[in-house]
Amino acid sequence: MDLGNGEYMILVDQDKDAVFINDRIYIEKNSESKDKIMSDLRSHTYTDNENTEVGYIRLDRTDENGKSHKLYMGFAPIVFDGEIKAVITLNYNYDSFEERINGMIAVALVILISINLLVCVLFIHRTRRIAARPISSIQSAVREYMTTRDSDTARSKLNNIYSGNEIGVLAEDVDQMIADIDRHIDEIEQAGLRLRTLTNEVMEALASAIDAKDKYTHGHSSRVAEYSRKLAEMDGLSKEECEKVYYSALLHDVGKIGVPSRIINKESRLTDEEYETIKKHPALGAQILSSISEFPYLSIGAHYHHERYDGRGYPDGLKGEDIPKIARIVAVADAYYAMASKRSYRDPIPQQKVREEIVKGSSTQFDPEYARLMLQLIDIDTGYEMQEQFESAGDSNNELVIGEHRSAVSEGTLIDGFMTTMKMSVGSDEEATGIYPSPSLVLFDSLDARAHSGEREIKDLLYFEYGELWFDGRADSSGARKIQTKITDEGSPEIHKNGDYIIDAVRIKDHALIRISGRNQTAEITVALPDSTRFMYIGLTGEHCRYVDVRISKAEEECPPDYIPRIADEISYIDVPEGDIPNVQIDGYRSAHSAGVPITDGLRLTFRAKSLPTARLVWHCPFVDIFSSDDGSVNGANYCDLAFMRFDGECWNCDPSCSVELDVHKNEDFKGWDAWKESGRNGFDTTVAFEVRGSMITVVTENAGISVRNTAIITGTDRTIYAAVTGDQVAITNIRIYN
């Protein structure tokens, strides 16, 4: 480039808009660009060491796509001694640079905006949390109180709010509101409790007024109500439903208010007209209670508790499940207590006889399901707490006075495999002062655990007497096979005065041992009983004696099987050829079992069953037990009793993992329960068939007109399930297994 003083500048860079020709630069643009450059160069003055940009050229060009671009060329002189010695040029594409700069600026702006937004969001979130924390605490406190009614916990959450603004005031208001609501709710609950208590008292007073009409049924209504509620609970009804059953049962006899007392308390047989009057009390009771609109369920028990499951009841002759559930429950509870309590014309019926009547009434008089549940209640009532207790001589003051021989006998004490100890003092009766007392024991069995002498009581209560033992060692055998006495001149070291005695008694199978110890003598008496099936009770009696301070205790551990030396052979009813597994004699309720047999689909067991001579009740029959154990035996390692089925049509599910569904039918071959029991005494051959479908095991049998189909649904176990034959007072022989 000509600098005007004979000097030339060589450009160090170029592009196609400015090219070198013969060491000169040519600008392929208008002359204005060239003149501007030259003017700019000459207008500057330069000093040494200055490096100043002296100008630039902007070249506009259009590319092959028709897009306009800008190209800039800048000049920086190199000066020595005040003269420009050289010029360095720099050209660059402005559009590309502008795009990069704009991109970088855009990115920077995006980052900056994003950072600002994030900071704002965090600030707002934090501010909201700080501001909302008291509100959340208030919300949590209200939710806590509404869901749990725990005012202390709810109000403690409000105490953590310290804000002095409107939120703090709101928290204080909510705290006060909770306290007020809590107080009002407590007042309402107290009022409700008082109302409920009043309602209960009114109902119980009304029930007592009903019972008061019959001098023999004091407490009848409340006991029936308790039994009914228990049955409802066993049936899985809700708490509210159980309460409804209870109150409906409590007032079930309210209609007797309209029945003359002379009829209710009549000791002789009712006339047909009197019976028809009695039969009106259900409808009258329903009429009385139906006016209580707030409790419509109250009238159900009163109205329908004398309906029968077979449709032969009154007043409406309803049948089956057409009878309301409450009434079906009350019916079986009422029948149980009617039999188990004292009446003007009889003493309470013994528990076992009551049980038999309920078995007989299942599916006829009673709903079979509620009859089954009542039977379970009876079976677990081993202490006979459900039954009205007999009055016993000497119960009130622990004293028993006997004049003439056996003019009184105490209530029996059961003797079993656990040693029973009786301690007492014996003196003369007041009316025969000076006569030496002669105390004795009566050994007997009876359904009511009492000694009897009347012909009717002996028959009805299955009374059987083994013999009488005197304290001096004498013995009188009336029913025992053999009695053997051993007397020693050494008394018990625990006895320090005459007239005090200690009696130890134990019974193992068909033998009993009674040891009577005084101050100077001990009589040890071994009794060979006629069988192993009957119970044995001891009753205190004698002649001209008075028993005082009688104390009875029982050992916690059972005596070993060989504790009593045998004085007679064991009685057996199974001394006949065996089948595939040994015969089995069951002297008492499930007291023995056959060998276990694995249950498979299609399994059949055949055997001969015969009731023992002592069998008197319908459930004295074979049972089929379903169980699991490690070795396949009942009571073996890890034994689990799942369910069992009785041939009389009863069943039990013994473990929570098992539920049962029972189906019982009586066909034309069924001639009544007496005939059914007679077939058991005569002996019969039977077959038990098994069906297996997954977790369901169905057991089927039919005997003397009773068809029983019991399905056990077993869950939660993959162990082998076994079947064994057992029962109550029955001999099982010739057991055959077919798969």
C-alpha positions in Angstrom: 0.0 0.0 0.0 1.4 3.4 -1.0 1.8 5.5 2.2 2.5 8.7 0.3 6.2 9.1 1.2 7.7 6.6 -1.1 7.3 3.9 1.5 5.1 0.9 1.0 3.3 -1.4 3.4 2.9 -5.1 2.8 -0.2 -6.6 4.3 0.2 -9.7 6.3 -3.2 -11.1 5.6 -5.8 -10.9 2.9 -9.0 -12.2 1.7 -10.7 -12.2 -1.7 -12.1 -8.7 -1.3 -8.5 -7.2 -1.1 -5.6 -8.7 -3.1 -2.0 -8.0 -3.7 -0.8 -7.1 -7.2 2.8 -6.1 -7.6 3.2 -5.4 -3.9 0.3 -3.1 -3.9 -3.1 -3.6 -2.4 -6.2 -3.2 -4.3 -9.6 -2.7 -2.7 -12.3 -4.1 -4.9 -14.9 -1.8 -3.5 -15.8 1.8 -4.1 -13.2 4.5 -3.9 -14.7 5.9 -0.7 -13.3 3.0 1.2 -9.8 3.6 -0.2 -9.9 7.4 0.3 -11.2 6.9 3.9 -8.3 4.6 4.6 -5.7 6.8 3.2 -7.2 9.9 4.9 -7.3 8.1 8.2 -3.7 7.0 7.9 -2.4 10.5 7.1 -4.5 12.2 9.8 -2.6 10.5 12.6 0.6 11.5 14.1 2.8 8.9 15.6 5.4 8.7 18.2 7.9 6.1 19.1 6.6 2.9 20.8 3.1 3.7 20.0 1.0 1.0 18.7 -2.3 2.5 17.7 -5.0 1.3 15.5 -5.2 3.9 12.7 -8.2 2.7 10.9 -10.3 -0.1 9.5 -12.1 -1.1 6.4 -15.6 -2.7 6.3 -16.1 -4.8 3.2 -19.6 -5.9 2.4 -20.0 -9.0 0.3 -22.7 -11.4 -0.7 -22.1 -15.1 -0.7 -23.2 -17.6 -3.3 -26.5 -18.1 -1.4 -27.3 -14.4 -1.6 -26.7 -13.8 2.1 -24.9 -10.5 3.0 -21.8 -10.7 5.1 -19.5 -8.0 6.7 -15.8 -8.2 6.6 -13.7 -5.8 8.7 -10.0 -5.0 8.2 -8.1 -3.2 11.0 -4.7 -1.5 10.8 -2.1 -1.1 13.6 1.1 0.8 12.7 4.5 0.0 14.0 6.4 3.4 14.5 10.1 4.1 14.9 11.5 7.6 15.2 8.1 9.1 14.5 7.7 7.3 11.3 5.4 4.3 10.4 7.7 1.5 9.5 5.1 -1.2 9.2 1.4 -1.8 9.5 -0.1 -5.0 10.9 -3.6 -5.7 9.6 -6.3 -8.0 11.0 -9.4 -9.0 9.2 -12.3 -10.9 10.6 -15.8 -12.1 9.7 -18.2 -9.9 11.7 -21.3 -12.0 11.1 -19.6 -15.1 12.5 -18.1 -13.1 15.4 -21.5 -11.5 16.0 -23.2 -14.8 16.0 -20.7 -16.3 18.4 -20.9 -13.2 20.7 -24.7 -13.2 20.5 -24.7 -17.0 21.3 -22.4 -16.5 24.3 -24.4 -13.6 25.5 -27.6 -15.7 25.1 -26.1 -18.5 27.0 -24.9 -16.2 29.7 -28.3 -14.6 29.9 -30.0 -18.0 30.1 -27.6 -19.1 32.9 -28.0 -15.8 34.7 -31.8 -15.9 34.4 -31.9 -19.6 35.5 -29.8 -18.8 38.5 -32.0 -15.9 39.3 -35.1 -18.0 38.9 -33.7 -20.8 41.0 -32.7 -18.4 43.8 -36.2 -16.9 43.6 -37.9 -20.3 43.8 -35.7 -21.4 46.7 -36.4 -18.1 48.4 -40.1 -18.4 47.8 -40.2 -22.1 48.9 -38.2 -21.3 52.0 -40.4 -18.3 52.7 -43.5 -20.4 52.2 -42.3 -23.2 54.5 -41.4 -20.7 57.1 -44.8 -19.0 56.7 -46.8 -22.3 56.2 -45.2 -24.3 59.1 -47.6 -22.8 61.7 -50.5 -23.5 59.3 -49.3 -27.1 58.8 -49.1 -27.6 62.6 -52.6 -26.3 63.0 -53.8 -28.6 60.2 -52.0 -31.6 61.7 -53.4 -30.8 65.2 -57.0 -30.7 63.9 -56.5 -33.9 61.9 -55.0 -35.6 64.9 -57.9 -34.6 67.1 -60.6 -35.5 64.5 -59.1 -39.0 63.9 -58.0 -40.0 67.3 -59.9 -37.7 69.7 -56.6 -37.4 71.5 -56.8 -33.8 72.6 -53.6 -33.9 74.6 -51.5 -34.8 71.5 -53.3 -32.4 69.3 -52.9 -29.5 71.6 -49.3 -30.3 72.2 -48.7 -29.6 68.4 -50.3 -26.2 68.8 -48.0 -25.3 71.6 -45.1 -25.3 69.2 -46.5 -22.3 67.3 -44.9 -19.1 68.6 -46.0 -16.7 65.9 -47.4 -13.5 67.3 -49.4 -12.5 64.2 -52.8 -13.7 63.0 -51.5 -17.3 62.7 -50.6 -17.4 66.4 -54.1 -16.1 67.2 -55.6 -18.7 65.0 -53.5 -21.4 66.8 -54.8 -20.2 70.1 -58.4 -20.2 68.8 -58.0 -23.8 67.5 -56.5 -24.8 70.8 -59.5 -23.4 72.6 -61.9 -24.9 70.1 -60.4 -28.4 70.7 -60.6 -28.0 74.4 -64.3 -26.9 74.1 -65.2 -29.7 71.7 -63.4 -32.2 74.0 -65.4 -30.9 77.0 -68.7 -31.1 75.1 -68.0 -34.5 73.8 -67.1 -35.7 77.3 -70.4 -34.2 78.5 -72.3 -35.9 75.7 -70.6 -39.3 76.4 -71.3 -39.0 80.1 -74.9 -38.2 79.2 -75.0 -41.1 76.8 -73.5 -43.4 79.5 -76.0 -42.2 82.0 -78.8 -42.8 79.5 -77.4 -46.2 78.6 -77.1 -47.1 82.3 -80.6 -46.0 82.9 -81.8 -48.0 79.9 -79.9 -51.1 81.1 -81.4 -50.6 84.6 -84.9 -50.2 83.3 -84.5 -53.3 81.1 -83.0 -55.4 83.9 -85.7 -54.2 86.3 -88.3 -55.2 83.8 -86.7 -58.6 83.4 -86.5 -59.0 87.2 -90.2 -58.2 87.4 -90.9 -60.9 84.8 -88.8 -63.4 86.7 -90.4 -62.5 90.0 -93.7 -64.0 88.7 -92.1 -67.4 88.9 -90.4 -68.2 92.2 -88.3 -70.9 90.4 -86.9 -68.7 87.6 -85.0 -66.0 89.5 -82.3 -64.7 87.2 -83.7 -66.7 84.3 -83.8 -63.8 81.9 -80.3 -62.5 82.6 -78.8 -66.0 82.3 -80.5 -66.6 78.9 -79.3 -63.1 77.8 -75.7 -64.0 78.7 -75.9 -67.4 76.9 -77.4 -65.7 73.9 -74.7 -63.1 73.7 -72.0 -65.8 74.0 -73.6 -67.7 71.1 -73.7 -64.5 69.0 -70.0 -63.9 69.7 -69.1 -67.5 68.8 -71.1 -67.0 65.5 -68.8 -64.0 64.7 -71.5 -61.3 65.0 -70.4 -57.7 65.6 -70.3 -56.1 69.0 -73.4 -54.1 68.2 -75.3 -57.2 66.9 -74.3 -59.1 70.1 -75.7 -56.2 72.2 -79.0 -56.4 70.3 -79.1 -60.2 70.9 -78.4 -59.6 74.6 -81.2 -57.1 75.2 -83.7 -59.0 73.0 -83.0 -62.1 75.0 -83.2 -60.2 78.3 -86.8 -59.3 77.6 -87.8 -62.4 75.7 -90.4 -63.4 78.4 -91.9 -60.0 78.9 -95.2 -61.3 77.7 -95.6 -63.5 80.8 -96.6 -60.3 82.6 -100.1 -61.0 81.1 -100.2 -64.6 82.2 -101.8 -65.3 85.6 -99.3 -66.3 88.3 -101.4 -69.3 89.3 -100.6 -70.8 85.8 -97.0 -69.9 85.8 -96.4 -71.4 89.3 -98.7 -74.4 88.9 -96.8 -77.5 90.1 -99.0 -80.1 88.4 -99.6 -80.6 84.7 -101.2 -77.7 82.9 -104.7 -78.2 81.4 -105.1 -77.7 77.6 -106.8 -74.3 78.4 -103.9 -73.2 80.6 -101.3 -74.3 78.0 -103.1 -72.2 75.4 -102.9 -69.2 77.8 -99.2 -69.8 78.2 -98.8 -69.9 74.4 -100.1 -66.4 74.1 -97.1 -64.8 75.9 -94.9 -64.5 72.8 -97.5 -62.4 70.9 -98.2 -60.4 74.0 -94.5 -59.7 74.5 -94.1 -58.6 70.9 -97.0 -56.2 71.3 -95.5 -54.7 74.5 -92.0 -54.2 73.0 -93.0 -53.1 69.5 -94.1 -49.8 70.9 -90.4 -49.0 71.7 -89.7 -47.5 68.2 -86.1 -46.6 69.0 -85.2 -50.3 69.6 -87.3 -52.4 67.1 -85.1 -55.4 67.6 -86.3 -55.8 71.2 -89.5 -57.5 70.2 -87.8 -60.2 68.0 -86.8 -62.5 70.9 -90.1 -62.1 72.6 -92.1 -62.8 69.5 -90.3 -65.7 68.0 -88.4 -67.6 70.7 -90.9 -70.5 70.7 -90.7 -71.0 67.0 -89.2 -74.3 65.9 -86.7 -74.9 63.1 -89.0 -77.6 61.7 -91.9 -75.2 61.6 -93.9 -76.8 64.4 -93.5 -74.0 66.8 -95.7 -71.0 67.8 -97.1 -68.4 67.4 -96.6 -68.1 63.6 -95.2 -71.5 62.7 -92.2 -70.1 61.0 -89.6 -72.5 59.6 -85.8 -72.6 59.2 -84.2 -69.3 58.4 -87.6 -67.6 58.1 -87.2 -67.3 61.9 -85.1 -64.2 62.7 -81.6 -65.0 63.7 -82.0 -63.3 67.1 -84.9 -65.6 67.9 -83.0 -68.7 66.7 -80.2 -67.9 69.1 -82.5 -67.1 72.0 -84.5 -70.3 71.5 -81.6 -72.6 72.1 -80.3 -70.5 75.0 -83.7 -70.4 76.6 -84.2 -74.2 76.2 -80.8 -74.9 77.8 -81.6 -72.8 80.8 -85.1 -74.2 81.1 -83.7 -77.7 81.4 -80.6 -76.8 83.5 -82.6 -74.8 86.1 -84.9 -75.9 88.9 -88.6 -76.0 88.3 -91.6 -76.4 90.6 -92.0 -80.0 89.5 -88.3 -81.1 89.2 -84.7 -80.4 90.1 -82.3 -79.2 87.4 -81.6 -81.7 84.7 -78.0 -82.9 84.7 -75.7 -81.3 82.1 -75.2 -84.4 80.1 -78.9 -85.1 79.8 -79.4 -81.4 78.8 -76.7 -81.9 76.2 -78.4 -85.0 74.8 -81.7 -83.2 74.5 -80.0 -80.4 72.5 -78.4 -83.0 70.2 -81.8 -84.6 69.7 -83.4 -81.2 69.0 -80.8 -80.1 66.4 -82.5 -79.4 63.0 -85.9 -80.1 64.5 -86.4 -77.7 67.5 -83.2 -75.7 67.0 -81.2 -74.2 64.3 -78.4 -76.8 63.8 -75.6 -74.2 63.8 -76.7 -72.6 67.1 -77.3 -76.1 68.6 -73.8 -77.0 67.7 -72.4 -73.8 69.3 -74.4 -74.5 72.5 -73.0 -78.0 72.6 -69.5 -76.5 72.4 -70.4 -74.2 75.3 -71.5 -77.2 77.3 -68.4 -79.1 76.5 -66.0 -76.4 77.6 -68.0 -75.8 80.8 -66.1 -78.5 82.6 -66.8 -76.8 85.9 -70.6 -76.8 85.3 -70.7 -73.1 85.9 -73.5 -72.6 83.4 -75.8 -74.9 85.2 -77.9 -73.9 88.2 -76.2 -75.5 91.2 -77.9 -78.0 93.5 -78.3 -77.2 97.1 -76.0 -79.4 99.1 -76.2 -80.2 102.8 -73.5 -78.3 104.7 -72.7 -75.9 101.8 -73.5 -72.8 103.8 -71.3 -73.4 106.8 -69.1 -76.3 105.6 -70.9 -78.6 108.0 -72.7 -81.8 107.4 -74.8 -83.5 110.1 -76.0 -87.2 109.7 -78.4 -88.8 112.1 -79.6 -92.2 110.9 -77.4 -94.2 108.6 -77.1 -92.3 105.3 -79.8 -89.8 106.2 -77.6 -87.3 104.3 -74.8 -87.6 101.8 -72.6 -84.8 100.7 -72.3 -83.8 97.1 -69.9 -86.1 95.3 -66.2 -85.3 94.8 -64.9 -86.6 91.5 -62.0 -89.1 91.8 -59.7 -89.4 88.8 -56.0 -89.9 88.0 -54.9 -86.9 90.0 -54.6 -87.7 93.7 -57.5 -86.0 95.7 -56.9 -85.2 99.4 -59.8 -84.5 101.8 -59.1 -83.2 105.4 -61.9 -83.0 108.0 -62.9 -83.3 111.6 -65.6 -85.7 112.6 -67.7 -85.6 115.9 -71.0 -86.9 117.2 -74.3 -85.3 116.1 -76.0 -83.2 118.7 -79.1 -85.4 118.9 -77.1 -88.4 119.8 -74.6 -87.0 122.2 -72.4 -89.8 123.6 -73.0 -92.1 120.7 -69.7 -92.9 119.0 -69.8 -91.5 115.4 -69.5 -93.9 112.5 -68.3 -91.9 109.4 -68.2 -93.6 106.0 -67.8 -92.9 102.3 -70.2 -93.8 99.4 -68.5 -94.6 96.1 -70.9 -94.0 93.2 -71.5 -92.6 89.7 -74.4 -90.3 88.7 -75.1 -87.7 86.1 -75.6 -85.0 88.8 -72.7 -86.1 91.0 -75.1 -86.8 93.9 -76.1 -90.0 95.6 -79.7 -91.2 95.1 -82.0 -93.8 96.6 -85.3 -93.2 94.7 -86.1 -95.6 91.8 -86.9 -92.8 89.4 -83.8 -90.8 90.2 -81.6 -93.9 89.9 -83.0 -94.5 86.4 -83.1 -90.9 85.1 -79.7 -90.0 86.5 -78.0 -93.3 85.7 -77.0 -93.7 89.3 -74.7 -96.6 90.0 -73.1 -97.4 93.4 -69.8 -99.2 93.8 -69.9 -99.6 97.6 -69.6 -98.0 101.0 -66.3 -97.7 103.0 -66.2 -97.0 106.7 -63.4 -95.0 108.2 -62.4 -98.0 110.4 -61.7 -100.1 107.4 -65.0 -102.0 106.9 -66.3 -102.2 103.3 -69.6 -103.1 101.7 -69.4 -103.9 98.0 -72.6 -103.3 96.0 -71.3 -102.8 92.5 -67.6 -103.2 92.7 -66.0 -106.5 91.4 -63.7 -106.7 94.4 -62.7 -104.7 97.5 -59.4 -105.4 99.3 -58.5 -103.7 102.6 -55.2 -103.3 104.4 -55.1 -101.8 107.9 -52.1 -100.6 109.8 -51.8 -99.3 113.3 -50.0 -96.2 112.2 -51.8 -93.0 111.6 -50.8 -89.9 109.7 -48.1 -87.8 111.3 -50.1 -84.7 110.3 -53.0 -85.7 112.7 -52.6 -84.8 116.3 -56.1 -85.3 117.8 -58.8 -87.9 117.7 -61.6 -87.2 115.2 -59.4 -85.7 112.6 -59.0 -87.6 109.3 -57.1 -87.4 106.0 -58.5 -89.2 103.0 -56.3 -89.7 99.8 -58.1 -91.1 96.8 -57.2 -91.9 93.2 -58.7 -93.8 90.3 -56.8 -95.3 87.4 -58.8 -97.1 84.7 -60.9 -99.8 86.5 -59.1 -99.6 89.9 -59.4 -97.1 92.7 -57.3 -96.7 95.9 -58.7 -94.9 99.0 -56.4 -94.3 102.0 -58.2 -93.2 105.2 -55.8 -92.0 107.9 -56.7 -91.2 111.5 -54.5 -90.4 114.5 -53.7 -94.1 115.3 -54.8 -96.1 112.2 -54.6 -96.1 108.4 -57.0 -98.1 106.2 -55.8 -98.6 102.6 -58.7 -99.9 100.4 -58.3 -101.0 96.8 -61.5 -101.3 94.8 -61.7 -103.2 91.4 -64.5 -101.3 89.5 -66.7 -103.1 87.1 -65.5 -101.0 84.1 -63.2 -98.1 83.1 -66.0 -96.0 81.7 -68.1 -94.7 84.5 -67.0 -91.8 86.7 -66.4 -92.4 90.4 -67.5 -89.9 93.1 -67.0 -90.0 96.8 -69.8 -88.7 99.1 -69.4 -88.2 102.8 -72.0 -90.0 104.9 -72.2 -92.4 107.9 -74.3 -92.6 111.1 -74.6 -90.2 114.0 -71.7 -88.0 112.9 -71.0 -84.4 112.1 -68.4 -83.3 109.5 -66.8 -79.9 110.0 -63.9 -78.0 108.5 -63.9 -80.1 105.3 -61.0 -79.1 102.9 -60.5 -80.7 99.5 -57.4 -80.4 97.3 -56.1 -82.1 94.1 -52.6 -82.9 93.0 -51.2 -81.1 90.0 -49.5 -84.2 88.5 -51.2 -87.4 87.4 -50.3 -90.6 89.1 -48.4 -93.2 87.0 -50.5 -96.0 85.3 -49.1 -98.7 87.7 -49.6 -96.7 90.9 -52.5 -99.0 92.0 -51.7 -102.7 92.3 -54.2 -104.8 90.4 -56.5 -107.1 92.4 -58.7 -108.1 89.3 -58.1 -108.6 85.6 -58.6 -105.7 83.2 -61.9 -105.8 81.4 -61.6 -105.9 77.6 -64.2 -105.8 74.8 -61.7 -106.0 72.0 -60.3 -109.5 72.4 -61.3 -110.4 68.9 -59.2 -110.8 65.7 -57.7 -107.5 64.4 -57.9 -106.0 60.9 -55.1 -104.0 59.2 -54.4 -102.0 62.4 -55.0 -102.9 66.1 -58.4 -102.8 67.7 -59.1 -100.0 70.1 -61.3 -99.7 73.2 -62.3 -96.1 74.1 -63.5 -96.1 77.7 -64.1 -92.4 77.9 -64.3 -89.3 75.8 -61.4 -89.7 73.2 -59.4 -91.6 75.9 -57.9 -93.8 73.2 -57.3 -93.7 69.4 -56.6 -96.1 66.6 -53.3 -95.9 64.7 -53.2 -92.9 62.3 -53.9 -93.5 58.6 -52.7 -90.9 55.9 -55.7 -89.3 54.3 -55.7 -89.6 50.5 -58.5 -89.1 48.0 -60.6 -92.3 47.9 -59.5 -93.6 51.2 -62.1 -95.8 53.0 -62.0 -97.2 56.5 -64.3 -100.0 57.5 -64.7 -101.4 61.0 -67.2 -102.8 63.6 -68.3 -100.5 66.3 -70.1 -101.5 69.5 -71.1 -99.3 72.4 -69.8 -100.4 75.8 -72.3 -101.7 78.3 -72.2 -98.3 80.2 -73.0 -96.2 77.1 -76.3 -94.3 77.6 -76.1 -91.1 75.6 -76.3 -90.4 71.9 -72.6 -89.3 71.7 -71.4 -92.6 73.1 -70.4 -93.5 69.6 -67.4 -93.6 67.2 -65.6 -90.4 66.2 -63.2 -89.7 63.3 -60.3 -87.6 64.3 -58.3 -85.5 61.7 -54.9 -84.5 62.8 -51.2 -84.1 61.9 -48.0 -85.2 63.7 -44.5 -86.1 62.9 -45.0 -89.8 63.3 -48.6 -90.1 62.3 -49.9 -90.9 65.8 -52.3 -89.0 68.1 -50.3 -87.1 70.7 -47.1 -87.7 68.8 -44.4 -85.1 68.3 -45.8 -81.8 67.0 -49.3 -83.2 67.2 -52.0 -80.8 65.9 -55.6 -81.7 66.5 -57.5 -80.2 63.5 -61.1 -81.5 63.7 -63.2 -84.5 64.6 -66.6 -85.7 63.6 -69.0 -87.7 65.7 -71.3 -90.3 64.2 -74.3 -88.6 65.9 -73.8 -85.6 63.6 -71.6 -83.4 65.7 -68.3 -81.9 64.7 -65.6 -79.7 66.2 -62.9 -77.6 64.5 -60.1 -77.9 67.1 -57.5 -75.6 65.4 -57.8 -72.1 63.9 -56.2 -73.4 60.7 -59.2 -75.6 60.1 -62.9 -74.7 59.5 -65.7 -77.2 59.1 -68.9 -77.4 57.2 -71.3 -80.0 58.5 -74.3 -81.5 56.6 -76.5 -84.0 58.5 -79.6 -85.7 57.2 -82.0 -88.3 58.7 -83.6 -90.6 56.2 -86.4 -93.0 56.4 -84.2 -95.6 58.1 -83.9 -93.3 61.2 -86.3 -94.6 63.8 -85.5 -92.2 66.5 -82.6 -91.6 68.9 -83.5 -94.5 71.2 -83.4 -96.9 68.2 -80.1 -95.3 67.1 -78.5 -95.9 70.5 -79.8 -99.5 70.5 -78.1 -100.1 67.2 -74.9 -99.0 68.9 -75.4 -101.4 71.8 -76.0 -104.2 69.4 -73.0 -103.3 67.3 -72.8 -102.3 63.6 -70.4 -102.5 60.7 -69.7 -99.1 59.1 -67.7 -97.4 56.4 -66.0 -94.0 56.5 -65.1 -92.5 53.1 -62.7 -89.6 52.4 -62.6 -87.1 49.5 -59.6 -84.8 49.1 -59.9 -81.7 46.9 -56.9 -79.4 47.5 -57.2 -78.1 51.0 -60.6 -79.6 51.5 -61.1 -83.0 53.2 -64.6 -84.4 53.2 -65.6 -87.3 55.6 -68.8 -89.2 54.8 -70.6 -91.9 56.7 -74.1 -93.2 57.2 -75.4 -95.3 60.1 -78.9 -96.3 61.3 -80.5 -93.6 59.1 -78.2 -90.7 60.0 -76.0 -89.4 57.1 -73.1 -87.2 58.0 -71.0 -85.3 55.6 -68.3 -83.1 57.2 -65.9 -81.0 55.1 -62.8 -79.7 56.8 -61.0 -76.8 55.1 -57.4 -76.9 56.2 -55.1 -73.9 55.5 -51.5 -73.0 56.3 -50.0 -76.4 56.4 -48.2 -78.7 53.9 -47.9 -81.6 56.4 -49.4 -85.0 55.9 -52.9 -85.2 57.4 -54.0 -88.3 59.2 -57.3 -89.9 60.3 -57.8 -92.0 63.4 -60.9 -93.7 64.9 -61.8 -92.7 68.4 -65.0 -92.0 70.3 -66.7 -92.3 73.7 -67.5 -95.6 75.4 -67.2 -97.7 72.3 -65.1 -100.6 71.1 -63.7 -100.5 67.6 -62.6 -103.8 66.0 -61.6 -105.3 62.6 -60.4 -102.0 61.1 -59.7 -102.3 57.4 -58.0 -99.7 55.2 -58.8 -99.4 51.5 -57.1 -96.8 49.1 
